[in-house]
Amino acid sequence: MADSVTGRALLAALALPERGWHRRDVIAVVDGAPIWDVAAGHRARPGGWDEVTRKAGVVAGLDDWRSKLTQFIARRGDDHAKVEASDDDNRDRRLFAINRDIESATEVLAFVNGLAAALDAVDAATTWTERVTATHSVLTALVGPEHRHSSWPEAEIDAAQKIDAALTRLAALDAIEPEPTAAAFRLAVASELQERGRRHGRFGTGLLITPLAAAVGLDLDAVFVVGVVEGDCPWFRGEDSLLPDVDRDRAGGELVTRADLLADQHRAFLAAVAAGHLHP
């Protein structure tokens, strides 16, 4: 569940206060999931938000977000007034760009303020039940209410429902530890989300990602060998500085030589390539 779009967004958002609200982390939250901008009433626009926060000079910290975005909106408002009063041939194009900047900056500022308030509520809560309720609000601030998920793939809808149920289960811990710390709660959420989702499809259908050595004997439609870089595949042919092959040979076959390893890797590579059907 942690690998689903909902799980990634939730865990990344819960970590924002501890990580100092760095610009790259906030944009990563927005870019990694279909974030629903509740205030604007539409999907968040990570590309536009990334661009406008760079222009505003946002670095980290909520104060930095608020002050720099507010100043940026004011500056672009002044630019709008100047361009509107000018006789510039590109006046309409420039006004469109300015309005787009103001709109994007206003949206991202509202989103950050709303998410910060939701995360503050999680940290301010004391019991498991209160923290769970506040975390549900964080999810709503991120991906919107459940009816907004109707266009999602079935696997993502299923994961979102399982995450909701996992959070609800945590409320039962009030009987064990009535006042968990914020750090303990975040660890518990991360642990719950490590549960594996159900398998989709049947074995032998789909995409298989495996090391070269595990491809021996497989029958595949197509094979793509990635990560082939000098020193990794193939390995360097140089001698081991601590125990060269000439000394390893003296062990009577008890120690694997570097040449043996290179030969094994070569055979695994050929076997992986041979596992794919050749199409004309």
Order of alpha helices (4+ residues) and beta strands (2+ residues): alpha-alpha-alpha-beta-beta-alpha-alpha-alpha-alpha-alpha-alpha-alpha-alpha
